Amino acid sequence: MNNKILDILKNTEGYISGEEIGEKLGVSRTAVWKAISKLKKEGYNIEAVNNRGYHIIDDVDIINEKEIQDAIHTEILGKKIIFKDTVTSTNDVIKYIAEKGEKEGTVAVSEIQTAGRGRMGRKWESERGDGLWFSILLRPDIDPRKAPMLTLLAGLCVCRAARRVTGLDVSIKWPNDVIINDKKICGILTEMSTEIQKINYVVVGIGINVNTENFPEELSDVATSLKKEAGKDFSRKELLNEVLKDFEMYYNKYVKYGDFSIFTEEYEKMCNTIGRDINVIGRETYPAKAVGINESGELIVERENGTREIVFSGEVSVRRR
């Protein structure tokens, strides 16, 4: 009944009485009052005025299963939403249901992750009400060796979506960190289960600092949020919808053609790393210049002696002048 009352409130201009809501749903005014009291506790901003009734002020960015499903406009990705207030990580949720045979496209969303993970095993901070933490279940019929490029596609789609929603100059730090002014707003962690020549499933986990205002001291110089950069709040539901729409389109193209080269030009335009002096950090750390991306999404670098090499793992850092 709570969801039906929400729909009535959202689709009513001005106020509507508890009696009228009750008549629409075939319940008492007391039942309506109890349901609205519960919705208020969940965070909905509902005004109650004597002799006028109830009115919802839709200025609260509430995340729950209904709110997300109402906001998503895709064909496959996000058609099934699993929302949990607190989890170890949304990747853990998706991996568990994937092993149980859950279908492709299911998305897990959470308000809080107690053990969120980034690349290289790093911890990812996840606070209530500030960010967008979600994971997508995929079952692509592609060579397992091509699955890592899905991480780059996810980064590209987050970058595209964030630019549209915020108007900010969002870019990518190779391979898949999404940044603004060289500070990170998004991390992506892809995990998969494979056999010799078959992918069982892929989990793409995405964490975006949307309305985060405060960061731990050790992260303040390297992390930021969309709100900090723009000076205003953004709807997490809108951003989720935009990311999923783009990723669905790009994912379908990638599975169809099995070739990252169709995205290389756009990726390079959005990649903040290209054309800059960097340090390649791996078994050997050395200075180089990032000159491009190849058809496999690997970074092409030029050493100081003029030789070119392919970087397919490890990390790069931009050298400050």
C-alpha positions in Angstrom: 0.0 0.0 0.0 2.9 2.4 0.7 4.0 2.3 -2.9 0.4 3.0 -4.1 0.2 6.0 -1.8 3.5 7.3 -3.1 2.2 7.0 -6.6 -0.9 9.0 -5.7 1.1 11.7 -4.0 3.6 12.1 -6.8 0.8 12.2 -9.4 -1.3 14.8 -7.6 -0.8 18.5 -8.0 -1.1 20.2 -4.7 -2.7 18.5 -1.7 -4.9 15.5 -1.4 -6.9 14.5 1.6 -6.4 11.2 3.5 -10.1 10.5 2.9 -9.6 10.7 -0.8 -6.6 8.5 -0.8 -8.4 6.0 1.3 -11.3 6.0 -1.1 -9.0 5.4 -4.0 -7.4 2.4 -2.2 -10.4 1.1 -0.3 -8.8 1.7 3.1 -9.4 3.9 6.1 -8.0 7.3 6.8 -6.2 5.8 9.8 -4.5 3.3 7.5 -3.4 6.1 5.2 -2.1 8.1 8.1 0.0 5.1 9.4 1.4 4.5 5.9 2.4 8.1 5.4 4.0 8.2 8.9 6.1 5.2 7.8 7.0 6.9 4.5 8.2 10.0 6.5 10.4 7.7 8.6 11.9 6.4 5.4 12.9 10.0 4.5 10.1 11.2 2.3 9.3 14.9 2.7 5.5 14.8 3.0 3.6 17.8 4.3 0.4 17.4 6.2 -1.9 20.4 6.5 -5.3 20.5 8.3 -8.3 20.7 6.0 -6.0 20.4 2.9 -4.4 16.9 3.2 -1.0 15.6 2.2 1.5 16.9 -0.3 4.9 15.4 -1.2 7.9 17.6 -1.8 10.2 15.7 -4.1 13.4 17.2 -3.1 14.9 14.3 -1.2 17.2 11.9 -3.1 15.9 8.7 -1.6 17.3 5.4 -2.9 15.2 2.3 -2.5 13.9 -0.4 -4.9 10.8 1.4 -6.0 12.5 4.8 -6.5 15.2 3.2 -8.6 12.8 1.1 -10.7 10.7 4.2 -11.4 13.8 6.1 -12.5 15.3 3.4 -14.8 14.4 3.5 -18.5 16.4 0.6 -20.1 15.7 -2.6 -21.9 17.7 -5.1 -19.9 20.1 -3.5 -17.4 18.3 -2.6 -14.2 15.0 -4.2 -15.1 15.5 -6.2 -11.9 16.8 -4.2 -9.0 18.1 -5.7 -5.7 18.3 -3.0 -3.1 19.8 -3.5 0.3 20.5 -0.8 2.7 23.8 -2.2 4.0 26.0 -4.9 2.4 29.7 -5.9 2.4 29.8 -4.9 -1.2 27.3 -4.9 -4.1 29.8 -7.1 -6.0 29.4 -9.7 -3.3 25.6 -9.5 -3.7 25.8 -10.0 -7.5 28.3 -12.8 -7.3 26.1 -14.7 -4.9 23.0 -14.5 -7.0 25.0 -15.1 -10.2 26.1 -18.5 -8.8 22.4 -19.2 -8.1 21.6 -18.6 -11.8 20.3 -15.1 -11.7 19.7 -13.6 -15.2 21.8 -11.0 -16.9 21.0 -7.4 -16.3 20.2 -7.6 -12.6 21.6 -4.6 -10.7 22.4 -4.5 -7.0 22.3 -1.1 -5.3 23.2 -0.2 -1.7 23.3 2.8 0.6 26.3 1.6 2.6 29.1 -0.9 1.8 31.0 -2.1 4.8 33.8 -3.7 2.7 33.7 -2.0 -0.6 36.8 -2.7 -2.8 38.6 -0.8 -5.5 41.4 -1.9 -7.8 44.5 -3.5 -6.4 42.5 -4.5 -3.3 42.1 -0.9 -2.0 39.2 -0.1 0.3 36.4 2.1 -1.2 34.7 4.4 1.2 30.9 4.2 1.1 28.7 6.6 3.1 24.9 6.8 3.4 23.1 9.3 1.2 26.2 10.6 -0.5 27.2 8.2 -3.3 26.0 5.7 -5.8 27.2 2.2 -5.2 26.0 -0.5 -7.6 27.0 -3.6 -9.5 25.7 -5.1 -12.7 25.4 -8.8 -13.6 26.5 -9.7 -17.2 26.7 -13.0 -19.0 28.4 -12.0 -22.3 29.0 -14.6 -25.0 32.5 -13.5 -25.8 36.0 -14.8 -25.4 37.1 -14.5 -21.8 40.2 -12.6 -22.9 37.9 -9.8 -24.1 36.1 -9.4 -20.8 38.6 -6.9 -19.2 37.6 -4.3 -21.8 34.2 -4.2 -20.2 35.9 -2.2 -17.4 37.0 0.4 -19.8 33.6 0.5 -21.4 32.1 1.1 -18.0 34.5 4.0 -17.3 33.6 5.5 -20.7 29.9 5.3 -19.9 30.2 6.8 -16.5 32.2 9.7 -18.0 29.6 10.3 -20.7 26.7 10.1 -18.2 28.3 12.4 -15.6 29.1 15.0 -18.3 25.4 15.1 -19.4 24.0 15.2 -15.9 26.4 17.7 -14.4 27.9 19.7 -17.3 31.3 19.2 -15.6 34.6 18.5 -17.5 34.7 14.8 -16.5 37.4 12.6 -17.9 39.1 9.2 -17.6 42.4 8.3 -16.1 43.5 5.1 -17.8 42.3 2.5 -17.5 39.0 3.2 -15.7 39.2 5.9 -13.0 36.7 8.7 -13.7 38.2 12.1 -12.6 37.6 15.8 -12.4 40.6 18.1 -12.2 42.8 15.1 -11.6 40.8 14.0 -8.6 38.9 10.7 -8.6 35.1 10.7 -8.5 34.5 7.1 -9.5 36.1 3.7 -9.2 35.2 0.5 -11.1 35.9 -3.1 -10.1 35.2 -5.9 -12.6 35.2 -9.5 -11.4 34.3 -12.6 -13.3 33.9 -16.4 -13.2 35.2 -18.2 -16.3 36.0 -21.7 -17.6 38.7 -22.4 -20.2 36.8 -20.8 -23.1 33.6 -19.6 -21.5 32.4 -16.8 -19.3 30.0 -17.9 -16.6 29.4 -14.3 -15.5 30.9 -10.9 -15.1 30.3 -8.4 -12.3 30.9 -4.8 -13.0 30.9 -2.8 -9.7 30.8 1.0 -9.9 31.1 3.5 -7.1 30.5 7.2 -7.7 31.0 10.1 -5.3 27.9 12.1 -6.1 27.0 14.3 -3.2 29.9 13.6 -0.9 31.1 16.7 1.0 33.8 15.3 3.3 36.6 12.9 2.7 39.2 11.3 5.1 42.3 13.4 5.3 44.4 10.9 3.4 42.0 11.1 0.4 41.3 14.9 0.3 44.0 15.5 -2.2 43.1 12.7 -4.6 39.3 12.3 -4.3 36.4 14.6 -5.0 32.6 14.5 -5.8 30.3 15.9 -8.3 28.8 18.1 -5.7 32.1 19.5 -4.6 33.0 20.4 -8.1 29.7 21.8 -9.2 28.5 23.3 -5.9 25.1 21.6 -5.9 23.4 18.3 -5.3 22.6 15.8 -8.0 20.0 13.1 -8.3 21.7 9.7 -7.8 18.7 8.0 -9.4 19.0 10.1 -12.6 22.7 9.5 -12.8 22.2 5.7 -12.3 19.6 5.7 -15.2 22.0 7.6 -17.5 24.9 5.3 -16.7 22.8 2.2 -17.3 21.4 3.5 -20.6 24.8 4.2 -22.0 26.4 1.0 -20.7 23.5 -1.1 -22.1 24.0 0.5 -25.6 27.8 0.1 -25.5 27.7 -3.4 -24.0 25.4 -4.6 -26.7 27.7 -3.2 -29.4 30.7 -4.8 -27.8 29.1 -8.2 -27.5 27.9 -8.0 -31.1 31.3 -7.0 -32.6 33.7 -8.3 -30.0 36.1 -5.5 -30.8 37.0 -2.5 -28.6 38.4 -0.6 -31.6 35.0 0.8 -32.3 35.2 2.8 -29.1 38.9 3.7 -29.2 38.5 7.2 -30.7 35.8 8.3 -28.2 37.8 6.8 -25.3 40.9 8.7 -26.3 39.0 11.9 -26.5 37.8 11.5 -23.0 41.0 10.0 -21.6 42.9 12.6 -19.5 46.1 10.4 -19.7 46.7 10.7 -23.4 49.3 13.2 -24.4 50.7 13.6 -20.9 54.0 12.7 -19.3 53.5 9.8 -16.9 55.3 7.2 -14.8 54.5 3.6 -15.6 54.3 1.7 -12.3 54.7 -2.1 -12.4 57.6 -4.5 -12.1 59.6 -1.7 -13.5 58.8 1.9 -12.9 59.8 4.3 -15.7 59.0 7.7 -17.2 57.1 7.8 -20.5 54.5 9.7 -22.5 51.0 8.3 -23.1 50.3 8.5 -26.8 47.2 6.4 -27.4 45.0 3.4 -26.8 45.1 0.3 -29.0 42.3 -2.0 -30.1 42.4 -4.0 -26.9 42.1 -0.9 -24.7 45.8 -1.1 -23.7 47.9 2.1 -23.2 50.5 2.9 -25.8 53.4 4.7 -24.3 56.6 6.2 -25.6 59.8 5.9 -23.6 62.3 8.7 -23.4 64.5 6.9 -25.9 61.6 7.0 -28.5 60.6 3.3 -28.3 57.0 2.5 -27.9 55.5 -0.1 -25.6 52.1 -1.5 -24.6 51.0 -1.2 -21.0 48.3 -3.8 -20.2 48.5 -3.9 -16.4 49.8 -2.0 -13.5 49.2 1.7 -12.9 50.3 5.0 -14.3 50.7 8.4 -12.6 50.8 11.7 -14.2 54.1 13.5 -13.7 53.8 17.0 -12.3 55.9 19.7 -13.9 
